Amino acid sequence: MNTDSSRSASAASFAGPLAGVRVVDLSKILAGPYATMSLADLGAEVIKIEHPEGGDPTRAWGPPALGDDATYFHAANHGKKSVTIDLKSDEGQAHVHRMLADADVLVENFRPGSSLQRIFDYRELSEQYPQLVVLHISAFGDHGPMRDEPGYDMIAQAAGGLMSLTGEPGGTPMKAGFAMGDLGAGLFGVIGIVSALFERCRTGRGQYLTTSLYEGQLALHVNWATNYFADGRRPSAMGSGHPNLVPYQAYPAEDGYFVIAIGNDALWQRLCSTIGRDDLAQDERLTENRGRVVEREYVNAELSRTLGTRSVGHWCTLFSEKGIPASPIKHLDEVYNDPQTEALGMVQSVEHPTIGPMRQVAFPVNFNGVRPPVRSAPPVLGADTEAILGLRLPVTPASR
């Protein structure tokens, strides 16, 4: 499978490891929808339940927009079916229960204590559908003084510490460029669902999973957390710098910035030799990383003085030849036109029923060399309501 055509053929026939798994998606915005889109990429059938009036709020989170919906909605909902249901109505709840009878997974992000969370209480659901895996995503988790607080991605980034670590030292707190609060919770949710489905193979029973934007942020602290646990000192923003490695950040060249990532002492020696700074290589204070961390300001000042004499292209080409990790800082237009992106097949085109061809970012894991295909475009609001409620799941006379 070395040609584009053979890879495309393999992807087209790729059912996915979750083929046969049915997911009822009651979530909205980003964390839940990103999780369920990932499940769809892995082969699951995902039925997205939306309110008849407007649907998922992100359909209106624009401009920009493609067709009737904002591009924000298109970003997290490909591969799904859309069914419009009023979850607060008796008829709507009856429809959902008919879906749950043969579903494997339910994903929701109802606000804790809300009427919908009470209506779809897991204790009752587990009695009716013991096979069901339920994922509940909240802002701050199911326990503690903030359990009932609402939250969006930026709230999680602020409350979870990420904004305190992002930006220049002493500058205005900055959120991360990506929605790391939502995306972190969504990805941990996927891990939980797949794990619960695996365990169900042994036990025959589903279970109730909870995660939150806040918990996901704490789990992603990694070395920042252990640094704090070790010395009790409050970490703060370091710009592009790394708390445990030097040099490992952006540096100014003659015509812009680029990054260098030196992860061991041998690379430090090679860097110094390559840029003609044997004096730094021979400085006993800087031979080991721990010394360079202590002398961070001196190292960065000296490197900046030398690197500022030539262009980004010059340094990145030279460092690539020498095996030194470095990269220009690319804008998204450059990323999506990069031969590396094309070679990996990370962008796929899918046909939208009203818009035409639409580009989507694909799932970032290959299975035996095959990348899961983007199976269908983000759905038009309610596009599958009649097919699912009227045919596969007929409405009973009592609920008409």
N, C-alpha and C positions, 0 to 999 in steps of 0.2 A: 504494500500500500504506500508507494512512494509518489504517485501522481495525484494531481488534484481530482481527477475524475474518479479514481479508485477510492480516494478518501470520501468523496461526496456520496458514492454508491454505498460505502460502508455505513456512513452516517444515516443515510436514508433508511437503511434496514435495521438500524440500531434501536431496539425496543426500549432499552434502558433497564438498570437494575431494579427500578421501582415499577416496572410495567405490571399492571394488574392492581396496583394500589389506588384506592379512590380517596380523594381529599375533599372535604367540604370546608371552604374558606370563608369564614365570617369576619375576617380582619379587614382593616383599611389603613390607609396612609402608606407606610413604607416597611416597618419591621416585619409584620405578618405577611404582607404581599410579597416581599423579597424572599422570605422563607418558602412560601408556597410556589413562587415562580421557580425556585431552585428545585423543589420536588417535581414540578412539571418537567423541567429540563432533564431530570433523572428518570423520566418515564411515567410518572404518576398522572392519573386523570385528576385535574383540579377544577372544581366547580366553585366559582367565585359568586357569592351571594351579595347583591347590592340593593340599596333602596331604590324603588322605582323613580323617585324624584332626585335626579342628579347623580346617583350612584356613589362610588368611592369619591371622597372629597378631592382627591388629587386630580380627578378629571378636569377640575377648574383651576388647578395650580399653575397658571400661566399668565402671559405668554412666556416662552414660545408654545405653539400648539401645532399639531398635525391633524387635520380634519376637525372634528368636533371636540377632541380631547387634548388636554395639555400634554406636552412631551413627558412631564413628570410621571403621569399615569402610564404612558407607554414604556417607561423605563423598568417597571417592576411587575408587569402583568402579562407578558407573553406566555403562550402555551396554555392558557386557561379558557374556560367557558364562563359566560356571564349569565346569571339568572337574577331577575329582579323580583324581590320579595320584601314585604313589610314585616320585619321580624317581630314587631309588637302586636301584630294581628293574629287571631286564632288560626286563620287560614294559612298565614305565612308560617307559623310554627308547625302546623301539621305537615306542610310541604317539607320543611327541614327535617322533621322526624322521619319521614319516608326516605329521605336521602341517607340519613344516618343508619338506617336499618341495614344497608349494604355498603356502608363506608368503613374505611380503615382509620382515617385521621380527621379530626376536627381542629381547626386553628381559629382562635379568636383573640381579640385584644379589647374586650369589654372593660370599661372602667370598673375597678373593684367596688362592689356594693351597688352597682347599677341594676336597673330592672332587668336588663338583658342577661346580666351574669346570673341573676336569680332564676330567670326563666330557663336558662341552659346550664343549670347547676350540675357539676360533674357527678355528684353522688347519685342523682336521679338518672343521669345519662348512663352511668356505669351499670346500674341495675337493668336498664332496658337493652343496652348494647355493650356487653362485657368485653367485646373484642376491640372497642374503640380506644384509640390513643388521642388524648385531648391535649393540645398545647395552648396555654394561656400566657399571653405577653402583656406585661403592664409597664408602667413607667418606673416604679420603685420597688416592686416585689410584693409578695402577699403578706408580709409581716412588717412590724415596725411602725414608728410614728408617721411615716410618709406614705404608707401603703395606699391611702385613698387619694393621693395627689395626682392630678393630671400631668402629662408631660409630653413634650416634643423632643426631637433630637437635640436641639440646642440646650434645652433644660438639662438633659442628661449629661451633655458635655460639660456644662457649668457645674452641676451638682456632683458629678463623678470625677472631677479633677482635671479632665483633659484640657479645658481652656486655660487653666493655670500653668500648663506646661507647653502651651502653644503660643508662638509669637516671639518677639525680640525681648531680651532682658530689660525689665523696667518699662516695657511698652504696654499698649492697650491689650487686654486679654483677647485672644483670637480663637474662633472655633476652627476645627479642622476643615480642610477643603471638602472632604467627603463626609457623609452623614454617619459618622462612626458610632453614634449611639444607637440609631435604628439598625444599621447594618450588622453591628456586633450582636445585638439581641436576635436578629433574624438568623444569623449563621449558627449561633449557639442553639437556637430553636431547632434548626435542621438536624444538628448533631443529636439532640435529644430525641427527636422523632425517629430518626433512623435507628438509634439505639433501642428505643422502646419497641419498634417493629421487630427488631432482631430478638429481643427478649420474649416477645409474644410468640415467636416460633417455638420456644421451649415451654411457656406457661399457658398459652392459649388465651391470655387476658391482656387487655390494654391497660393503660394507666394515665394518670393526670400529671402533666408536666407544666412547670411554671418557670419562666425566666423574665427578665426585665431589662430595660435600657440601662438602668443603674448597675445591676449585677454584671452585665456585659462589659461596662466600662471598667469596673474593678478587675475583672478577669484579664483585661487587656493591658493593665498597668505593667505586668510582668516585672522587668528589672527595676522600674521606678518604685514599685512596692517593696521589693527586697532591699533596695538601697535605703529606703526610709526605715524599714524594720531594723536594719543593721545599725544605723547611727542616729536615728531620731531627728535628723535634720530635715527641714521643710524643703522639698524640691521646688524649683521654679523654672520658668521658661528659659530656654537656652538658644533661641533662634533655631538654626539648623543643626546645632551641635548635639553631641551624644554625651550623656553623663558618665559613661564608662570607657569611652574610646577617644583617642586623639592621635592623628587627625581623622576626623569623620564628620564632615560638614560641607557646606557650600563655601567656595572661595572665589574672589574676584579675579577674572582674567582681564586682558586688555579691552575686550569688547563685550563683557557680560559675566555671568556667573556659571559655575559648574561645580559638581560635587566630587569629592575624593573620599573613599572608604577604606581606611587602613585597619585591618582586623588582626594583624599580628606584627611582631617585631621584624621579621624577615622582610615583609612588605615595606615597612618603614625604611629599612636600609636601601631597598631598591628604589623607593621614591626619591630619597635624598640623592642617590647616585644619578638618577635620571634627570633631575632638575639642576644638577651641578652644585649641590649643597653638601659636599662632603663634611663641611664643618659641623652641620647638624647631625650627620651620621656618627661623627666621632665624639660628640658631646655626651659625656657619661651620664648626665642628668636625663637624657632623652633616649637612652638605649632600650629601655623597657617601657611598655605602655603606661605602667603606673607612674613613672616619672613624667611622661608626656602629659598625663592627666593633671598632675600637680602644676606643671609648667604650661598649661593650656594657652594662656594669653601670649606668652613668648613664642611658642610654636606657631600659633596662628598668625601672629604678626610677621614672623620671618617668612613663612610660606606665602602669605599674601603679597609681601614685597617682591618675591621672586616670580610668583605666578602672574602677577599683574603686568609683566613685561611682554607677554605673548597672548595670542587669541585662544578662545575656548576650543576651536577646531584644532589648533596646533597641539594643545595639551592633551585633549581627549584622544587624538590619533596616536600621539607618542605613547601615552599611558597604555592604550590598547595593545600596541606592539610589545610593550614591556610586561604585560600581564598585571598591570596595576588597576584595581577597580576604580573607575571614574565614569562620569556621564554628564553630558550637557543637561540642562534643566529644560525639558521639552514641554511645550504647550499641547493641548489636546488635539489640535488640528495636525500637529506634527506626529503625535502618537498614532492617530488613526490613519495616517498616510505612511507610516513606517513599514519598511519591508519585513521587519520582525513580526509586527502585528499581523500582516497579511500571511506570512509563512505559517503562523500558528493557527490561522482560521478562527481567530477570536471574534471577528465581525461577520455576521451572516445576514443575508437578505431574506425577508419573508413577505409574502403577499398579504396586504391588508385589504379587506373587502371594499372599503370606500376610498382609501388613500392610494393604494397601489403598492409598489415595492417599498419596504421599510427596513432600514438597517437596525440590527439589534446586537448587543454584546452577548456572546455565547457563554456557556458554563465553562469554568476554568480548570476542569479535570478531564483528562482523557482516559478511556477504558480500552485497554489493549490497542492503544494507538488511535482510537476513534473518539472524536469529540461529540458529545450529545448534540443533536441538531435542535435549533429553535423550531419547534413543531408547528406553531401557528402564531399569528400576530396577536397583539393585545386585543381583547374582544370589544366590539361595539356594545354599549350598554344594553343588557337584556337580550343579546343576540340569540341565546340558547334557551330562553325561558320556555317557549312553546315546545321545543324538542324534548326538554328534560321533564318539565312538569306535565305536558300534555300527552307524551307518548310513553317514555320509559317509566315515568312515575305518574300514572294517571290520577287526576283529581277525583276524590270520592264524592258521591252525591251530597253528602252531609256538609262538605266544605266548599261547595260551589256557591 
